[in-house]
Amino acid sequence: MDSSRALGTALHDGWFVVIRHMPAPDLEQIPTELRSEADRLLALTRAHFPAHDLDGYGDVEDFFEEAYRLDAALASFTPELVWIVNGSTFKTARHVTTGEQVPPTAVDHLPRYGMQHSRDVWFITHLLERMAGRYDRLSAFVANAGRELLSAGVFDDPSVGTHLNQGIADMANRHGGEVMVKVMPRAKFLPLAHMRFDLPVTDRAARDAVTEHLEWAPVHFDGDVDAFLLQQVVTMRYEYRIFVVDHQVVTGAGSIEEHTPLNNTAPFDPQLREHRDARSPVIVDEAIRNTLVAFAAGVAADIAAEQPDLCDYVIDVALGADDRPLVIELNGYLNAGLFASQPRLVTKALEATRARDSR
């Protein structure tokens, strides 16, 4: 394919791949058995991005997650159809095979892969990211959450729903003075708020907690009757992230903060950590892995039946206190952390779906 034809085809049928230009870490800190793969990824990254001023001082997880996103895109998408955008600057989109550069706005209509600016995920036309972010509206989530849930908002008319302050007080009183609150309309607007109270919880105490933990969110989402998801605090063990493409589970890994695809051992990696926040020891348990993957596949099937348009996302699952699996949350796949998954399986499935739908 000549260069002009390649550019024309890529502008029409290409991929908008966002890769952040990250400094490489000190590879001496990489375990010996992983060094050859780490060297390969460094060479691949530097073939598309210049050396970074802070090379040798970069974060291991940040660098290798971006390197694996680049690797997955180039391995699965036709190179002549790939535009790479430096996610650290967002100044230009570069065609992989010709080197031609255009403004990112020239390829903004193309399907995206790779991490997006937090605002872009909400202001670009990306229906799947928005749909996944409102998982609280899915019956398939509610039925499999393994905990009490309550949607609430801030409004004047008490007939339209549950008011935030009252909902917090009521749920905390039912569950030992604790409640988790998540802002739903916009991903990462605020961290998940864990509110703790002395019993009984009064409306005044709930109002003070809203001011402390949710800042301006109640004002920002005033009038939105389900802007906040209130959740019973429950035990969650062996948290696991699974990538779903075209309604099918394709790869996954334990939610182990220091792991990247460099640590991967299987399409559904069996390395697990019982208590994510407590940084408990990493173990290998295929039985628990299999339970979580099978559960996630069932939930994905339920979501497909309920909301067929929501086809690509990540689903985080875990075991509850009774060892029964539950859904933690759903998120869009673009900005989801990779942990020790296999990103090539995601891009391979994305490309296969796109090829099928274009026929």
Residue pairs with C-beta under 8 A, 6 or more apart in sequence:
1 9
1 80
3 97
3 98
3 100
6 80
6 95
6 97
6 98
7 95
7 98
7 100
9 80
9 81
10 80
10 81
10 82
10 83
10 95
10 107
11 102
11 106
11 107
13 81
13 358
14 81
14 82
14 83
14 107
14 110
15 73
15 77
15 81
15 82
15 83
15 110
15 111
15 112
15 113
16 83
16 85
16 93
16 104
16 107
16 108
16 110
16 111
16 112
16 113
17 69
17 70
17 73
17 77
17 82
17 83
17 84
17 85
17 112
17 113
17 114
18 84
18 85
18 87
18 90
18 112
18 113
18 114
18 115
18 116
19 48
19 49
19 66
19 69
19 70
19 73
19 84
19 85
19 86
19 87
19 114
20 62
20 66
20 86
20 87
20 88
20 115
21 49
21 52
21 86
21 87
21 88
21 89
22 45
22 52
22 58
22 59
22 62
22 63
22 66
22 67
22 88
23 52
23 53
23 54
23 55
23 56
23 57
23 58
23 63
24 42
24 45
24 52
24 55
24 56
24 58
24 63
25 56
25 57
25 58
25 59
25 60
25 63
26 56
26 57
27 35
27 38
27 39
27 42
29 60
30 38
30 60
30 262
34 262
34 263
37 262
38 64
38 262
41 64
41 67
41 68
41 71
41 262
42 67
44 67
44 70
44 71
44 74
45 63
45 66
45 67
45 70
48 70
48 84
48 96
49 86
52 58
60 258
60 260
61 257
61 258
61 260
64 260
64 261
64 262
65 260
65 261
65 337
65 338
66 87
66 115
68 260
68 261
68 262
68 338
68 343
69 113
69 114
69 115
69 338
69 343
70 84
71 343
71 344
72 113
72 343
72 344
72 346
72 347
73 82
73 84
73 113
73 114
73 347
74 82
74 96
75 344
75 347
75 348
76 344
76 347
76 348
76 350
76 351
77 113
77 347
77 351
78 351
79 96
79 97
80 96
80 97
82 95
82 96
83 93
83 94
83 95
83 96
83 102
83 107
83 110
84 93
84 94
84 96
85 92
85 93
85 94
85 104
85 107
85 114
86 92
87 114
87 115
87 116
87 117
90 104
90 117
91 104
92 101
92 102
92 103
92 104
93 101
93 102
93 103
93 104
93 106
93 107
94 100
94 101
95 101
95 102
108 124
111 350
111 354
112 124
112 126
112 334
113 334
113 347
113 350
114 334
115 334
115 335
116 124
116 126
116 334
116 335
118 187
118 188
118 335
121 129
121 187
121 332
121 334
121 335
122 129
122 130
122 186
122 187
126 332
126 334
127 309
128 309
128 310
128 311
128 312
128 313
128 332
128 333
129 187
129 332
129 334
130 332
131 307
131 309
131 310
131 313
132 310
132 313
132 314
132 330
132 331
132 332
132 333
133 184
133 185
133 186
133 187
133 330
133 331
133 332
134 184
134 185
135 141
135 329
135 330
136 142
136 149
136 151
136 184
136 226
136 229
137 226
138 303
138 306
138 307
138 310
138 330
139 302
139 306
140 299
140 302
140 303
140 305
140 306
140 307
141 299
141 303
141 327
141 330
142 149
143 302
144 295
144 299
144 302
144 325
144 326
144 327
145 231
145 326
145 327
146 234
146 320
146 324
146 325
146 326
146 327
147 231
147 232
147 233
147 234
147 320
147 326
148 171
148 174
148 175
148 231
148 232
149 229
149 230
149 231
149 232
150 162
150 167
150 170
150 171
150 229
150 230
150 231
151 161
151 162
151 184
151 225
151 226
151 228
151 229
151 230
152 161
152 162
152 163
152 164
152 166
152 167
152 168
152 226
152 227
152 228
152 229
152 230
153 160
153 161
153 162
153 163
153 164
153 221
153 223
153 224
153 225
153 226
153 227
153 228
154 163
154 164
154 218
154 219
154 221
154 222
154 223
154 224
154 227
155 161
155 163
155 222
155 223
155 224
155 225
160 225
161 225
161 226
164 210
164 218
164 228
165 203
165 206
165 207
165 210
166 203
166 206
167 228
167 230
168 179
168 181
168 195
168 201
168 206
168 209
168 210
168 230
169 201
169 202
169 203
169 205
169 206
171 179
171 230
171 232
172 178
172 179
172 195
172 197
172 199
172 201
172 206
173 199
173 200
173 201
174 232
175 232
175 233
176 199
176 233
177 196
177 197
177 198
177 199
177 201
178 194
178 195
178 196
178 197
178 233
179 195
179 230
179 231
179 232
179 233
180 192
180 193
180 194
180 195
180 230
180 231
180 232
180 233
181 192
181 193
181 195
181 213
181 214
181 228
181 229
181 230
181 231
182 192
182 193
182 228
182 229
182 231
182 329
183 189
183 190
183 214
183 217
183 221
183 227
183 228
184 226
184 227
184 228
184 229
185 221
185 224
185 227
187 331
187 332
187 335
189 217
189 220
190 213
190 214
190 215
190 217
193 213
193 214
194 233
195 209
195 213
197 205
197 206
197 209
198 205
210 218
214 228
217 227
217 228
221 227
221 228
234 320
234 321
234 326
235 320
235 321
236 276
236 318
236 319
236 320
236 326
236 328
237 274
237 275
237 318
237 319
237 320
237 321
238 254
238 272
238 273
238 274
238 285
238 288
238 292
238 318
238 319
239 254
239 255
239 273
239 276
239 316
239 317
239 318
239 328
240 252
240 253
240 254
240 255
240 272
240 289
240 292
240 293
240 296
240 316
240 317
240 318
241 252
241 253
241 254
241 255
241 314
241 315
241 316
241 336
241 337
241 339
241 341
242 249
242 251
242 252
242 268
242 292
242 293
242 296
242 314
242 315
242 316
242 317
243 249
243 250
243 251
243 252
243 314
243 333
243 336
243 341
243 345
243 346
244 250
244 296
244 300
244 311
244 312
244 313
244 314
244 315
244 333
245 311
245 312
245 333
245 346
245 349
245 350
245 353
246 311
246 312
246 349
246 352
246 353
247 300
247 301
247 303
247 304
247 308
247 311
248 297
248 300
248 349
249 268
249 293
249 296
249 297
249 300
250 267
250 345
250 346
250 349
251 267
251 268
251 341
251 342
251 343
251 345
251 346
252 267
252 268
252 269
252 292
252 293
252 296
252 341
253 259
253 264
253 268
253 269
253 271
253 338
253 339
253 340
253 341
254 269
254 270
254 271
254 272
254 273
254 282
254 289
254 339
254 340
255 273
255 276
255 316
255 339
256 263
256 271
256 272
256 273
256 276
256 282
256 339
256 340
257 276
257 279
259 269
259 271
259 339
259 340
260 338
260 339
260 340
261 338
261 339
261 340
261 341
261 342
261 343
262 340
263 269
263 271
263 340
264 340
264 341
264 342
265 271
265 340
267 342
267 345
268 289
268 293
269 289
269 339
269 340
269 341
270 284
270 285
270 286
270 289
271 282
271 283
271 284
271 340
272 282
272 283
272 284
272 285
272 288
272 289
273 279
273 280
273 281
273 282
273 283
274 280
274 281
274 283
288 319
291 319
291 325
292 317
292 318
292 319
292 325
295 317
295 325
296 315
296 317
296 325
299 315
299 317
299 327
300 315
303 310
304 310
304 311
311 353
312 333
312 350
312 353
313 330
313 331
313 332
313 333
314 330
314 331
314 332
314 333
314 336
315 327
315 329
315 330
316 327
316 328
316 329
316 330
316 331
317 325
317 326
317 327
317 328
318 325
318 326
318 328
319 325
319 326
320 326
333 346
